[in-house]
Amino acid sequence: MKKFQFLSFLASRQFLAFLALIVVSLVIWFVGPFFAFGGLKPLAGAGMRVLLIALLLAGVLLWLVGLSTSVVFVALLCLLIWYAAPLLSLGHTAPFEPVSARLTAIALIVAAFALFWIVRLWQKMREDDAFMKKMLRMDRRKDESPAAPRLRKIEGIVTSALTRLKSMRTGARGLGKLFQGKRYLYELPWYITLGSQGSGKTSVLMNGGLAFPVAEQMQRAVGTPAGDAASVDWWLTNDAVLIDTAGYYTRHGMSTAEDIKAPAAETGKPAAGVPGKDGADVQPAAKSAEDDTKQNEASQSKAAAPSTASGHVVPPGQGTGERRQKVDRAEWLGFLGMLRRHRPRAPINGALLTIDLATLAGADAHARVAEAATLRARLAELRQELGIRFPVYVMVTKMDRLTGFAEYFGALTAEGRAQTWGFTLPYGKETVAKEGLRARCQAELAELSQRLSGSIDTHLQDEYDPRKRRSLAALPEEFAALLGPLLDLIDRVFLDSRYDDTQLHSTLRGVYFTSARQRDSEIVVERGTVVQRLLSTRDHAAVSPARAEGNQGFFLHDLLTRVVFPESHLVSPNLRWEYRYRLLRLIGHTLALLLFVWLAIGLHVSFGHNGDYLDTIGRKVQALTARVTELYKTPKLQAVPDTLTDARYLPTFPGLDLSDPDSAWRYGLYTPADIATESRRTYDALEDNLLLPQIVQRLENVMSGAIASKDSKAAYDALRVYLMLYDKAKFNAADVKAWVLDDWAKTDSAAAFGGRASMIDHVQQLFSGERVVQSPLIRNDALVQQARAFLDGSNATDRLYQRAKAAMLKEAPDEFTLLRAVGPQAGTVFTRASDAPLSRGVSGLFTFDGYRNLFDKRLPEFVQIARDDDAWVMGRSYLGEAQKKNG
């Protein structure tokens, strides 16, 4: 058993919820720092992760205890606004980048949230005076419900029943149980029993042939007491939940004990005990009941006491009648509030209305009218308090006390006793719209009576006992005499009223005749018949045998299992809940439809834009392909700039910003990104094949010319740049670009391309540093060796000094100028003999600060860097050279 309990705990909502929380928390803690949104890493800090995990924990706890988790979502929304809203932009404007804008947005959200709950609280206080007084702390003791002690006990009973229902197996499995919510409450239909004290409500349920899987209820059903009886019993079966209520729930003021303070002299005796159903502790089904006379004499005992014609017991202590009625009504309404709170959509699926045969057989018409008024009031309160419309099944109980019942039905088998005796009406407007409720019921009852009369002859032929034959002969007349009072009671209970807006149509589903417990007592409905006079003769009474007693259920099993339980769908759910649900569903469907339309329009527009874009790019590609093909056939340097320009702007399109495309382009069909990537590769390939070879050839020409003119500096600079284009490790895009632009500025070597201006952008793009550029041509090693041999004859020390000084100039202080030393008025006093501007002066490397802090301190470092670079250019090792000289 412990193993199964442990496995049940592992599949519980609580365990699964905390397991999911632990997994999510671990993901947030270890993976969260790697999440980034537009360069922002909101979970990089430990404090933010701890805060987020704490909010998730609070949300799970609120969800498990059934409270609103909206406060957690509001907190998460505020955090999202604070950290992520600055990334939101409208065009070139970021409205939430200022702190004040985010604080304003958060304040508005918090204010709207607070206003929403204030309105909810105000509505609740308007609808519920008790809640308002409790919130305002006004007369807490004075305004406490008079039935508060009883309601607390009932709350415990309800909680226990709901706990059992929660453990019920449902269709949800595994993680599905985590999201099933309160589905278990609606897995089985709920039915409530109503009827006066002693009308047989409990007996109907216990002897109806139902199986009770709960061990405690199984014991009670077979007659074994299982604790004190309560005013409300929850009978749990595999097909339905049956709520058995006390008789004083129907007729207020009939409870035999109260949890209120009352003087003993006023009540006749001190109040004691817990009020059970029907004003006493419930008697097990298997126990024998006292006869009617003893029940009347012992109405204060713990035996059931149905004795009067109206089916209820007048409690002692008439001085507390009003107080009892007030307490009973408060308990009844409080119980309905519990049902509405725990099962808001449909607190019940139907009501079983029990009417004692004695109530119909009594000659007191006023008692029947009072009984009908009481039942009508309780049904109206059910509809008003629960906010639902539900079917009502009228059950005439204790039919075994009708003369001739035992003789007529006593020989039935178990299957015969299980069938239904009564009629079922169409549910809804059809009942009233066609022929009226009373007329329909009268016709159905007349047909039942006719069928009974038509089969009585067969039973009389099979019976030889004169006594039983007389009882059989009296049964049709007794049953027919019963129909008039029954019809009047039904008509009064279900009478259509313009003053009751909760009963839009008749809720009567059917009328059925039942017997749950057979007792040695008969009730005569019509005493004026010849048969009844013969049965009531003294001589006959002297030899009248005792009636057999039993607890067999007649006409109950199929009624409950085949008529009542399968019709759980007939209930109209809580109107307010249903309207809210339908409104939310309508809003959800509307939003889904709007989202669908929005996405459909977006897809259509995006498809059109991307289609036009691809058509345009296709035409550009064809034009570029033709131009490149022509250029390769007949090389023409003047055409290179235009070809490179076309390739560079190949992915562009009017109205499209490739770096920040409009949302109308990005509905799942965005293609310019791939086009731009491939276009950039094409542009790079064309630069490497059309522009770079010309630059390499220019470097070779410069080296050859410098060697011929004995210009060591020009030869060294050209050789260094030339070698960079053949060595990926030493490639420096800035140095190569500087040499090319300087060469074009000095010699106008770009004239072959049609001018320097047309090629500057392409050179800057080629040597932008985004990629390593290497020459597609084979390196001219002979020219390299020739340049190195020429440079070996030059002054290496001067070359190293120039390289070191050039490196130090990048970190040197600003130049010393007269403008900085004297100020703007220096031009009115000083002029330079060379006519150079006063804004130019002595290099910062040769100032006091530059010499002391840079040149003198870091000269060895820069010289070493220059030596390493010079060794790479010259193709030798200075360490090997030094060893050679020392040797």
N, C-alpha and C positions, 0 to 999 in steps of 0.2 A: 504493500500500500504506500509506503514511504517513497518507493521508487516511482510509482505513478504520480504521486504528489509532486515529486521533484521534476518529473518530465512535464507535468502540467504547469509548474512554475516557469520552466524554460520556454514554454509556448505562450506565456501570459503577456498581455499588453505592456505591463510595467517592465518586465525583464527585457522585452524586445525594444521598448522605447529607450531604456538606459543603455542597452547594447549599441543601438544606432547612435545615441549621443556620444558614447565613448569613441566609436569609429570616426564620427565626424570631428570630434575634438582632436583626435590624433592627426587627422588630415589637416585640420586648421593649424595645429601647432608645428608640424614638421614640414608640410608642403606649402602652407600659407605664405611664408616669406618669399617664395618663388613666384607667386601670382603677381602680375603687373597689368595695369590698365593705363595705356598711353604713357608709359614711363613711370607711373605712380605705383608704388608697392605699399598698399595700405596695411598689410599684415606683416610688414618687416619688423615692427616693434613688438616686444613681448607684451607690453601693456595692452595694445590693441587686440592681440590674440586672446589674452585673458578676459578682456571685456566681452568679446564676441562669444567665447565659450560660456561665460556667466549668463549672458542673455539667452543662449540656447538652453542652458540648464533651467533657467526661470521659465522659459516657454514650455519645456517638457513637463515641469512640475505643475504649472497652471493647467496644462492640457489633461494631465492625469487626474487632477482633482475636479475637473469639469468647469473650471473658470475660464473667462475670456483671455485669450492670448494676444489681444489687439495691442496692449501696451508694449509687448515685446516687438511687434512689427513696427510700431511707431518709433521705438528706440532705434531699430535697425534702419529705418528710413532716414532718421535724423543723422545717423552715422554716415549713411550713403551720401546724403547731401553735403555733409561737412568735408568728406574726403574725395568724393568722386565728382561732385557738381562742378568744381573748377575746370574739369576737362570738357564740360559741355559748352559748345560754342554755337552761336547763330551767325553764320557768315564769318566775319572777322572779329566778332564781339564775343567775349566770354562773360556773360552776365553774372555768374556766381564766383568769379575770381576774387572780388573783394570780400573781406571777412564780414563786413556789415551786411552784404546781400545774403550770405549764407545764414547769418544769425537771424535775419528777418524771415527767411523761408522756414527755418526751424521753428521760430516763434509762431508763425502762422499755422504750421502743422500742429504744434502742441495746443494752440488755442482752439483750433477746429476739433481736435480730439477731446479736449476738455468740454467744449460746448456740446458735442455730441452726447457725452455721458451725462452732462447736466440736464439736457433735454430728456434723455431716457429716465433719469432719476425723477424729474418733475412729472413725467407721464405716469411712472409707477406710483408716485405719491398721490397723484390725482385719482388713479384707479383703485388704490388700496389704502383705505384710511388707517388700517392697523399698521401698515408699513410706514406711512407718513408719521404717525405718532411715535413709532419706534425710532425712526430716524431723528425726530425732533426731541426724543426723550421726554414725552409728555405722558404722565400717569402710566408708567410702565406696569405697575401692579394692578392698577384699576382697570386698565384696558386689556389685561390678559384674558385669553379665551376661557370661558367657564369650564370648558372641557380640556384644558391644557394637560392635566395629568393623564387623562385617557389618550389624548392624541400623542403624547410622548411614547406611551406603550404601543400604540398602533404604528407609530413611525418605526419602532424597533421591529415590529412584525413585518412591515413592508420592506424594510432594509434587508431583513433575513431572506425574504422571498426573492428579492432582486438579486441577492448574492447567489442564491441557487440558480436563478435564471442565467446569471452571467457565466456560470460554469457549464452551461448547456453547450453541447456540440452544435456548431453551425456550419455553414458551407465554407467559411473562411478558414484558411490553413496558412501556417507559417507567418510570413510577414503580412499577409492579408489581415490577420487578427489585429495588427497594429493600427489599421485604418478603418476597421469596421465600426468604430464609435459605439453607438447604442443600438446597433442592429439587433442584438440579442433580445431587446425588449419587444421587437415586432416580429420575431421569428415565429411565435405562437400567438393565436388570438386570445384575447382576454374577455371573459364574460362575467357579469355580476348578477347575483340573485337578489330579488326583492320580494318581500312578502311580509305579512303580519306575523306576530309571534305564533308559533305552533303550526304554521302553514306547511311545514315539511320541506323546507329548503335544503337543510343538511341531509335529510334522509334521501331526497331525490338524487343528490350527488353521490352519496356513499353507496346506494343500492342501485345505481344506474348501470352497473356492469362495466364501469370504467376501471382501468388499471392505473394505480398510483405507484410510480417507481420509487418515490421517496420512502425510506423505511419507516419513518415516524408516522407518516400519513397512512401507510399500509397497515400499521398496527391499529390506528384509530378506525380505519374502514372496516376491520374485522372485529371490532369491539374491544380492543385493548386500549385502555386510557394511556395517553402520552402527554400528560401535563395538564395544566389548567386550560379551560376553553377560553377563547378570546372573542371579542365582539366582531372581529373580522378574521376569517380563515382563508388561507390561500391553498387551494387544492391544485397540485401540479401534476398534469398528465403529459403523455408524450404528444398529445394532439392539441391541448388547449390549457389555459390557466383559468381556473374557476374561482371567483371571489365570492365567498359565502358570507353574507352580512347578517347582523343581528336583526331581530324583529323590530326593535325600537328604532332602527334606522329608517324603517318605513313609517311606523306610527310612533311619533315622538312622545316622550313622557312615560313610556312603558318599561324603562330599565328598572331593575330591582335593586341596584346599588349604584352609588355615585361617589366620585372622588371629589366631593365638595363638602365644605363644613356646614353641618345642619344640626340643630339641637335634637337631642334624643327624644324629648317630649313632643317635638313637632313631627317627627317621622314615625313615632311608635316604637322604634328600635334603632340602634346605631347602624350607620351604613358600614358595610363590611364586604370585603371580597372584590374581585374584579368582575365587572358585568360581562356575563357570557351572552352568546346568541340566544335570543328569545327570552331574555331576562333571567337566564340561569345557565349553569354549566351544561355543555352539550352532552347529550346522552349518546353513547356508542350505538352503532346500528344493530348490534347483536343483542342488546339488552331489551328486556321486556318492559313495556310501559304500563303504568297503572291505568285503571279504567277511568272513564270520564269523571265519575263522581269523586274518586280519590284525587284526581288532578285538581279539581276545583277546591277541595279541602286543603291541598298541600301546595298551593301556588307559591309559597315562600321557600319551598324546598328546592333541591337541585335537580329534580325531575322536570322534564318538559311539561308544559301546562297548557295545551290547547283545549279549552273547555267551553267557552261561550260561543254563541251563534256567530259573533263577528270574528272569532278566532284569535282573541287577545285576552290578556289577563290584566285586571285592574290592580295595580300595585298598592300596597298599604301606604299609609301616611299621606292622605289626600292633601295635607297642608303644603306639601312640597311639590305638588303636581306641576305648577308653573315652572318651578326651578328645574325639575326633571326634564320638562319639555324643552326648556332653554338649553340645558346641557346636552341633551340628545341631539338637538338640531345643530348645535355648535360642533359636536363630534362628527355628525354626518357631513356637514359642509367642509370641515377640516379634512376629513377623509377624501372627499372629492378633490380638494386642493392638492392633496398628495398624489392622487392619480394623475391630475393634470400636470403636476410638476415633473413627475418621473417619466411619464409617457405622453408628451405634449401633442404628438401628431394625432393619435387615436387612443385616448385613455382606456376605452373599452371597445369591443367589437359588437356587443349586443347585450341585452338584458333578459334574464329568465324571470318572468313574473309568476309567482306561485299564488294560487287562490285556493283556500281550503274549501272542501266540499260543504263543510258545516256553514260557511259564510253564505253559500248559495241556497242551502236548504232551510235556513232560518226564515221565520215568518216576518221578522222585523225588516221592513223595507228601508227604514231610516238607517239601520246599521249597514246595509249594503251600499246606500248612497254615501255614507261616511267612508266606507272602505274604498269605494271608487274614487272619491275626492282625494283620499290619502295617496292612493297609487298614482293618480294623475299628477298630484303635486310633486311626488318624488321623481317621476319621469321627466317632468318639466325642469326640475332642478338639475337633473342629470344633463339634459340638453343645454341648459343655460350655463352651468358651471363648467362643463367640459367643452362646450362649444362645438358639439358634434351632433349628427343625426344617426341613429343606430336602429337596427331591427329589434322588436320586442316579441318574445315568445311567451304566450300565456299558457300556463300549465295548471290545469285543475287537478289538485292533488287529493289523495286519500279516497280515490274512487272505490277502493275495496269496501268502504263503509256503506256504499249504495246497495240497497236490497237486491239480491240476485247476482251481484258481481262475482262472488266466490263460486256460486254454482255454475255460472255461465263461462267464466274464464279459468276456473280452477284446473281444468284438465289440459291447459295449454302446455306445450313443451317450452324449453328454454328459447328456442328460435321463435316460437309464437309470442312469448312474452316480450321478446326484444323488439318486435315490430312497433310501428307507430299507430296510435289511435287518435285521429284528429284531422285537421285540414291545414293546408298552407296556402297563404294568399299571395298574389303578386305584390312585389314590394315596390313602393314608389307611388307616383301619381296615378298609375293604372287602377289602383284599388278604389280610389274615390271617383275618378273620372268616368268609369264605365257605369256603375250602378249604385254606388254608395256603399260605405262600409257596412252599415247595419243590414242592408238588403243582402249583401254578399254573404255575410256571416250567417244570417237567418237561413239562407238557401243551403249553405254547407252543413249547418247543424241539422236542418230538416232531413237532409240526405243521410247523415249519420244515423239519425233516429230511425229512419225508414229501413235502412239496412239492418239495424239491430232488431227491429220488429219482424222483418222478413225472415230472419234466421232463427227466431225463437222457437218456432214450431219443431224444427229439427232437433233442437236440444230437449224440448219437452218429450219428444218420442223416445229419446235415449235415456231419460231419467225416470226412475220408478219410485223414488222416495217422495211421498206426498208433500212433505215439508219443503224439499228442494224444488219440487214442481211449482208450488205456490210462489216461492221466491223468484224462480225463473219467469213465471208469468207476470210478476210485478215489475221486473227489470225494465221493459220498454216504457211502461207508464212512468216509472220513477225517472228514467233518463229524459223522457219528453218533458216532464214537469221541471226538470233541472234547466232546460234550455232557455226558458223565459227569463229567470233571474240572471243567468249567465249573459244573455244577449243584452239585457239592460245594463249590466255592469261594464261589459265591453264598450257599449255605446257611450257610457259616461266617461270612461277612462280615456278613450281615443276620440272623443268628440272634437270636431274641427272648431277652432276658435280664431276669430280675427284679432284677438288680443295676445296671441302667442305667436311671435314671429319665428320661433325656433322650430315649429312643427309645420313645415310647408306642405306636407302630405302625411297621410297616416303612416305611423311607424309599426303598426301591427303586422307581424309576419305570419303568425299562425296561432291556432288554438288547439291544445292537445290535452287528453285525459290520461292520467297516470296514477299509479299506486306504487309506493315504495316500501311500506310496512303494513302488514295485515294484522288487525287487532280485533278482539272479541267485542265489537260494538258496531251497531248499524245506525244509520241516519235515515229517517223517513222524510222524503221530500213531499210526497202527496199522500196525505192520510185518508182522503175521502174515497179512494178506490175500493172496490169490492175485495180485491186480493189483500190489501192492507188491513181491511177490517177482519178478514179471516185470520190473517197472521197475528193480529193483535188480540185475538180471543184469549180468555184466561186459560181454557183447556189446552189450547195449542201452545201457549207460553209455558205451561207446566211441563210439557214434554219436549220443549225446544232444546236441541243439543247445543253444546258450546261451539262457537266458531273457532276454527283452527287459526292460530296465530303464526306469523312468519315474517321474514324480511326479504321476500322475493320482489324484484322490481318488475313491474308491469308497464310495458310501452315506454320505456325510458332509453334503452341502449341505442336503438336506431335513431331515435329522436335527437339524441345528443351527438352521436358520431356520424350520422348520415344526413342530418338536416341542419343542425345548429352549427357545428364546427366547420363544415365545408363552406358556409356562407359568411365567413369572416370578411369577405371583400365588400359586403353590402354597406358597411359603415361609411359614412361621409366624414372624412378627416376633419380635425379641428379647423373651423372656417378661417380663423385669423392666421393659424399656422399655414393652412393651405393657400390662402391668398398671398401670404408673404412668400411661400415657396414658389407659387406660380409667378409672382412678380419677379423674384430672383431668377427663375428659369427664363422668363421672358427677357429680362435684362441680359442674361447670359447668352441667350440665342441671338438677341439683337446685336450684342457686342461681337459675337462670333460671325454673324452675317456681315456686320460692318468691317470686321477684320478681313473676312474673305473678299469682300468687294474692294477694300483698300489694296490687298495683296494682288487681286486680279488686275486692278487698274495699274498698280505698280509694275507687275510683270509685263503687262501689255506695253506700257510706256517704255520700260527698260528694254524689252525685246526690240521695240522700234528703234530706240537710240542705238543700241548695240548693232542692230542690223545695218543701219545707215553708216555707222562707224566702220564696220567690216567692209562694206561696199567701197567706202572712200579709201580705206587702207589698201584694198585690193587694187584700186586704180593707181595709187601712189607706188605700190610695189611693182606693178607692171612698168610704169614710167621709169622708176629707178633701175629696174633690171635692164631695160633697153639702153639707158644711158651708160651703165657700167659695162655692158657688153660692147657698146660702141667705143668706150674709152680704152678697153683692153685691146680692141682690134687696132685702133689708131690712137696711140698714146698722145695726149695733148694736155700739158700741165695747166693751161688756162681753164680747162674744164673741171679740174680737180676741186676747186672751191665750191662750185655749184653742186657737184655730185655729193661732196661731203655734207653740204648744207641740207640737201634733200634727204640724205640718210639720217642726219641728226634730228630733223623735224618730221620724220616719217610717222611717228605715232600721234602727232598732234591733230586736233580736230576742233573746229570752231565751237565755242561754248563748253568745252571740256577742259577741266583743270586736272591734269594727270596726278598731281601731288595731293589734291583734295577734291575728288570727284563728287558731284552732286548725288543725293540719294536716289534721284530718278534713274541713275545709271546702275545702281547696285542692288538689284532685287534678284540675286542669284544667277544673273546672266552677264555679269561684268567681265568683259574680255579685254579692255585696253591695257590692263596690268600685264598680261602675258605678251601682248603685242609690243608694249614698251620695252619689256625685257629682251625680247628677240630683236627689236629694232636697235637697242643699244649694242647688242653683240654684232649686228651687221655694221653699225657705224664704227665700232672699234676695229673690226676686220678691215674695213675700207681704209681707215686711217693707217693701220699697220702696213697695208699694201700700196697705198697711193701717196701718203705723206711721209711716213717714216723712212722709206728708202731714199727719198730726196735729201732728208736731213743727214742720213748716214753718209751719203755721197758727198754732201757739203763738208762734213767733218773730215773726210779723207782729203778733199781738195785743200782745206785749210791747213791740215798737217803737212801736206806736200809743199804748199806755198811757204809755210813758216820755216820748214827745213831749208828750203831754197834761199830764203831771205835771212836766215840765221836768227829768226825771232824765237828765242827759247820759251818765252812766256806764252805766246800764242800756240806754239807747238805743244807745250805741256797741258794747257787748258783744253785744247782740242783732243789730245790723246786721252786725258782723264774722262772726258764726257763720252768719247768713243768707246772706251772700255766699259763704261757703265751700261751701255746698250747691249753688252755681251756677258754681263755678270749680274745675275739676279740679286745676289747677296749685297752687292755694292751699289745697286741702282738707287739714285737719288733724283726724284722727279723735279724737285725745285732747281737743282743745279743744272740739269739738262735744259729745262725751260728757260732759265736765265741766260745760258750760253746762246741758245737759238735766237731768242729775242734780241740779245745784244748784237749778235752777228747780223741779224736782219736790219737792225738800226744803223749799224756802222757801214755795211756794204750793200744794203738793199738787195740781198741775195734772194728775197722773196719775189722779185720782179717776174721771175719765170712763172709764178702762179697768177700773175695779173695784179700784183700789188700786195704790200704787207698787210693792209687793213683787212683784206678778204680772208687771210689765213690766221690772224692772231687768235681768234676764238677757237679755231680747231687745234692750234698748238697748245693753248691753255687747257683744252679739254683732254688732249692726248697726254699731257704731262701734269694732270691734276692730282696725281698721287693715289687715285682710286684703284689703280692696278699697276703691276710691274710690266713695263714696256721693254721688249727685247727686239733687236733688229732681225728682220727676216732674211737679210743677206749674210753671206759667208764672210767671216772676219778676214780682213787683209792683214795677215800676220807679218808679211814682208814689210809692209808700211809701218806696222807697230814696232818691229825690231829696228827699222831705220830711224824712227822717231826716238826710241830709247837710246840708241847709239849716239844720236845727235845731242840728246839731253845729258848724257854722261859727261860730255865735255864742258858743260856749263857749271856755274857755281851752285852746288847743292845747298850750301848754307843759306844763301840768299833766298833760294826757293823755299826752304823750310821756314825761314823767317816770314816770308810773305804769306805762306799758308797758315802759320800760327797766328799772325796778326789778323788775317781775314777772319779766322775763327773767333778771336777775342773781340773783334769789333761788334759781334752780335750781342755780347753781354756788357759792352763798355758803357759808361755813363753818357749823358747827353753832351753834345759839343759845347765848348766854352766860346760864347759869342759876346760881342759888345752889347747887344740888345739885352742879354740876360744879366750882364754885369752892371750896366748903366741904366738901362730902361728904354722906353720908347723914344725919349728925347736924345738918344745917342746920335741919331742921324743929323741933328742940327749942329753937332760939335765935331764929329769924326767922319772921315771918309777914308776909303781904302785906296792905296796907290794902284792896285790892280783893277780897280773899279768893281771888285767882287761885292756882293751884297753883305751888309752887316749881319744878316741872319746866319751866315756861314762863318765858322771860326776854326778853332783848334779841335781836333778829334778828342773825344772824351777819354780815349785810351792814354793820351799823353798829358792829361791833367793829373794833379796831385792824387786825387782820389782814384782815378783809373790806374795810375802807375803803381800806387802802394797796395791797393786792395785787389787789383786784377792782374796787371802785367807782372809785377814782381813776385806775387804769391803763386800764381797759377801758370807762369811761363813754362815750367817743365811739363806740366800736364798737357798744355796745348802743343808743345813741341813734340811730345811723344805721339799725340794724335796725328800731327802733321807728318812725323816720320813713318808711322804705320800706313798712312794714306799714300805717301810718296813711294814707299816700298812696294805697295800694290801696283801703283802706276808704272813704276820702273821695272816691276817684275823681279824683285830680289828681296833678300832678307838682310836687314841692317846688322843683325847679330852675326850672320855669317861673314859679312863684309868686314866687321870689326875684328873678328877672330883672324881673318885672312891678313889684315894689315898688321895685327900684333905679331902674327907668325913671321 
